[in-house]
Amino acid sequence: MGVEELAREALRVNAAEFRDLVADVTDILSRESGSVGSLDVVGRLVRMPPRGVAVVVGDIHGSLESILHILKDCGFLEMAEGGEDVYMVFLGDYGDRGVQSPEVYHVVLSLKREFPERVVLLRGNHEGPDDLLAYPHDLPLHLSRKFKSEWRPVYQELRGLFGYLHNAVVVEGRYVMLHGGVPSAASSVDDLAYAHEKHPRESHLEEILWSDPEEGISGTYPSPRGAGYSFGKDVTEAFLKLVDAKVLIRGHEPCDGGYKINHDGMVLTLFSRKGAPYYNRRGAYLMADLSMEVEDARQLEEYIRVF
């Protein structure tokens, strides 16, 4: 498998082939529990060992050009096929907003099918449940453009897959990775692992998918997004202590330079596509040595690849 081959397949795939891919990956995700290679999966929480390399990708939002650039630049395919200790973690928001959303989903899901123990797919607010789904939700439009009258079954199967995407990744003593923000009322790691089961009785999943860090506040405030919260440094600090991590790595927010750091180095935001409709000048992803001990996100800046 090569990047150019992935691109060609994504561009020419028909509805039946796409549905087969979605069904295969849904089956893989539905069976991920306990030991999955060197990963340990509890509920929808993935525990990743502090060794090897992790390529961490933020929001793609239907930019095929961005995901292909990242794959060429990071060398994940070559490392994975060579048996190296490497992971690729997607922080969610694969589609919507970009006209090549179906093609991006095809690339990402193909990676998961080919390397199920090396690729981790997290859930973003654009893959949320019906009551938390981002609006406008234009994925149906992009699917209908590509698959014409056959788009509806494709969409229904994709929506089914979304429910199996993981909530978070924890690298003990180092990182917690999720799409949006801190579940501010979490009292145990189980609240992260089983947030999807506790929704909507508890706000954990909503906050994971929708919340944003804010400077100069304490606690949480209602979010201008209409879901989730703006949360302060004290909330981040308490959560990192709860899950035994030093840095929260998340996506969800467009960053003009591709990334930003908040809360005195405790939060790193990655936005991995650029251009319209967000009009950020740069995209960025992280290529991290998981064995490296970190105290804050500023230590990671030399490992952030901006494009």
C-alpha positions in Angstrom: 0.0 0.0 0.0 1.3 3.4 -1.0 0.0 7.0 -0.6 -0.7 7.3 -4.4 -2.5 4.0 -4.4 -4.7 5.1 -1.5 -5.5 8.4 -3.3 -6.4 6.6 -6.5 -8.7 4.2 -4.6 -10.4 7.0 -2.7 -11.1 8.9 -5.9 -12.5 6.0 -7.9 -14.3 4.0 -5.2 -18.0 3.2 -5.8 -20.8 3.0 -3.3 -20.7 -0.8 -2.8 -16.9 -0.8 -2.2 -17.2 2.1 0.2 -19.9 0.3 2.1 -17.8 -2.9 2.3 -14.9 -0.8 3.8 -17.2 0.8 6.4 -18.6 -2.6 7.4 -15.1 -4.0 7.7 -13.9 -1.2 10.0 -17.1 -1.2 12.0 -16.5 -4.8 12.7 -12.9 -4.2 13.7 -13.9 -1.4 16.0 -16.8 -3.3 17.6 -14.3 -6.1 18.6 -11.6 -3.8 20.1 -11.5 -4.7 23.7 -8.7 -5.8 26.0 -5.4 -6.4 24.3 -5.2 -5.1 20.8 -1.6 -5.7 19.8 0.3 -3.5 22.2 -2.7 -1.4 23.0 -5.2 -2.0 25.8 -8.8 -1.0 25.2 -11.3 -0.5 28.0 -14.7 0.7 27.0 -13.8 3.4 24.4 -10.5 4.4 26.1 -7.3 3.3 24.4 -4.2 2.9 26.6 -1.0 3.2 24.6 2.4 2.2 25.9 5.0 4.9 26.4 7.3 3.6 23.6 7.5 3.9 19.9 6.4 6.8 17.7 2.9 8.4 17.4 1.7 10.4 14.5 -1.1 12.6 15.9 -3.5 14.2 13.4 -6.1 16.8 14.2 -9.1 17.9 12.2 -9.0 17.0 8.5 -12.6 18.1 7.5 -12.6 16.7 4.0 -9.2 18.0 2.8 -7.8 15.0 0.8 -4.7 17.1 0.0 -3.9 17.6 3.7 -4.2 13.9 4.7 -2.2 12.8 1.7 0.5 15.3 2.5 0.7 14.1 6.1 1.0 10.5 5.0 3.8 11.3 2.5 5.6 13.5 5.0 5.5 11.3 8.1 6.3 7.9 6.5 3.8 6.0 8.6 3.0 3.5 5.8 6.7 2.6 5.4 7.2 2.3 9.1 4.1 0.2 9.7 4.8 -2.1 6.8 8.4 -2.5 8.1 7.1 -3.6 11.5 8.3 -0.6 13.4 6.7 0.5 16.6 4.5 3.3 15.2 1.0 4.5 15.7 -1.3 6.9 13.9 -3.9 8.7 16.1 -6.7 10.7 14.5 -8.4 13.1 16.8 -11.7 13.2 14.9 -13.5 15.5 12.5 -12.6 13.6 9.3 -15.5 15.0 7.2 -17.9 17.9 6.8 -16.9 21.3 5.5 -14.6 19.9 2.8 -15.8 18.6 -0.6 -13.6 15.5 -0.5 -15.0 14.2 2.8 -15.9 10.8 1.3 -12.4 10.4 0.0 -10.9 11.4 3.3 -13.0 8.8 5.1 -12.0 6.2 2.5 -8.3 6.9 3.2 -8.6 6.9 7.0 -10.7 3.8 7.1 -8.4 2.0 4.7 -5.5 2.7 7.0 -7.5 1.3 9.9 -8.4 -1.9 8.0 -4.8 -2.4 6.9 -3.2 -1.6 10.3 -5.9 -2.2 12.9 -3.4 -2.4 15.8 -1.5 0.7 14.7 -4.3 3.2 13.8 -6.6 4.7 16.4 -9.7 6.6 15.4 -11.2 9.0 17.9 -14.6 10.6 17.7 -15.1 14.2 16.9 -18.1 16.4 17.2 -18.7 15.9 13.5 -19.1 12.2 14.3 -21.2 12.8 17.3 -24.6 11.2 18.3 -27.7 12.7 16.8 -28.2 15.1 19.7 -24.6 16.4 19.6 -23.9 16.4 15.9 -22.3 19.6 14.5 -24.4 21.9 12.4 -24.4 22.5 9.5 -23.8 18.8 8.8 -22.9 18.7 5.1 -21.6 15.1 4.8 -24.8 13.9 3.1 -24.2 16.6 0.4 -20.7 15.4 -0.3 -21.8 11.7 -0.3 -24.6 12.4 -2.7 -22.1 14.2 -5.0 -19.9 11.2 -5.1 -22.3 8.3 -4.9 -25.4 9.9 -6.5 -28.6 8.0 -5.8 -26.7 5.4 -3.7 -25.6 7.8 -1.0 -28.2 7.1 1.7 -27.1 3.5 2.6 -23.5 4.7 2.7 -24.4 7.5 5.0 -26.4 5.3 7.3 -23.5 2.8 7.6 -21.1 5.6 8.3 -23.3 7.0 11.1 -23.4 3.5 12.6 -19.6 3.4 12.5 -19.4 6.7 14.3 -20.8 5.1 17.4 -17.8 2.8 17.7 -15.1 5.5 17.5 -13.0 5.8 20.6 -13.3 8.6 23.2 -9.7 9.1 24.1 -6.1 7.8 24.2 -4.0 7.8 27.3 -0.2 7.3 27.3 0.4 6.9 31.0 2.5 9.6 32.6 2.6 11.6 29.4 -0.5 12.3 27.3 -4.2 12.2 27.1 -5.6 12.7 23.5 -9.2 13.5 22.7 -11.1 15.6 20.3 -12.4 18.6 22.2 -12.1 19.1 25.9 -12.0 18.0 29.4 -15.0 16.2 31.0 -15.0 18.6 33.9 -17.1 16.5 36.3 -15.1 13.3 35.7 -14.2 11.5 39.0 -12.5 8.5 37.5 -10.9 7.3 34.3 -14.0 5.2 33.8 -15.9 8.5 33.1 -13.6 8.9 30.1 -13.8 5.2 29.0 -17.6 5.0 29.3 -18.7 8.5 28.5 -20.7 7.3 25.5 -22.7 5.0 27.8 -23.4 7.7 30.3 -24.6 10.2 27.7 -26.9 12.1 27.9 -27.4 11.6 31.7 -24.0 13.0 32.3 -22.1 15.6 30.3 -18.8 13.8 29.8 -19.2 12.9 26.1 -20.6 16.4 25.2 -17.5 18.0 26.8 -15.1 15.5 25.2 -16.5 16.4 21.8 -17.3 20.1 22.1 -15.4 21.9 24.9 -12.5 24.4 24.5 -9.7 25.7 26.7 -10.0 29.3 27.7 -7.4 31.6 29.3 -8.1 33.8 32.3 -11.0 31.8 33.7 -11.5 29.3 36.5 -13.9 26.4 36.2 -16.3 26.2 33.3 -18.5 28.7 31.4 -21.1 28.1 28.7 -19.5 27.7 25.3 -20.4 30.1 22.4 -20.6 27.0 20.3 -23.9 26.1 22.0 -22.6 22.7 23.3 -19.8 21.9 25.7 -18.0 24.5 27.9 -15.1 26.8 27.9 -12.8 25.5 30.7 -10.0 27.0 32.7 -6.5 26.0 33.6 -7.7 24.6 36.9 -10.0 22.2 35.2 -7.2 21.0 32.9 -4.8 20.5 35.8 -7.3 18.5 37.8 -8.1 16.2 34.8 -4.5 15.6 33.9 -3.9 14.5 37.5 -6.9 12.2 37.4 -5.7 10.4 34.3 -2.0 10.5 35.1 -0.9 12.7 32.2 1.1 15.9 31.7 -0.3 17.2 28.4 -3.8 17.2 26.8 -3.5 16.9 23.0 -6.7 17.8 21.2 -8.1 19.2 17.9 -11.5 20.9 17.4 -10.2 24.5 17.0 -8.9 26.1 13.9 -5.4 27.5 14.4 -4.0 30.0 12.0 -0.5 28.6 12.4 -1.7 25.0 12.6 -1.3 24.6 16.3 -1.5 26.5 19.6 -0.6 25.9 23.2 -2.8 26.9 26.2 -2.9 26.7 30.0 0.8 27.2 30.6 1.8 24.3 28.4 -0.8 21.8 29.6 -2.9 21.9 26.3 -1.7 21.4 22.7 -4.3 22.0 19.9 -3.6 20.5 16.5 -5.5 21.5 13.3 -4.4 19.4 10.5 -5.9 21.0 7.4 -5.7 24.5 6.0 -7.6 26.8 3.7 -11.3 27.4 3.1 -13.6 27.5 4.9 -11.4 28.0 7.9 -8.8 30.2 6.1 -6.0 29.2 8.4 -2.6 29.7 6.8 -1.0 26.5 8.1 -2.0 23.0 9.1 0.0 20.9 11.6 0.4 17.4 13.0 2.6 15.9 15.7 5.2 13.2 15.4 6.0 12.3 19.0 8.5 9.9 20.6 6.3 8.3 23.2 9.2 7.2 25.3 10.2 10.8 25.9 9.2 12.2 29.2 7.4 15.5 29.0 6.3 18.2 31.5 4.5 20.5 29.1 3.5 20.9 25.5 6.3 23.5 24.8 8.7 20.5 24.7 6.8 19.1 21.8 7.1 22.1 19.5 10.2 20.8 17.7 8.2 17.6 16.9 5.2 19.5 15.4 5.3 19.4 11.6 3.7 22.5 10.1 2.7 22.6 6.5 
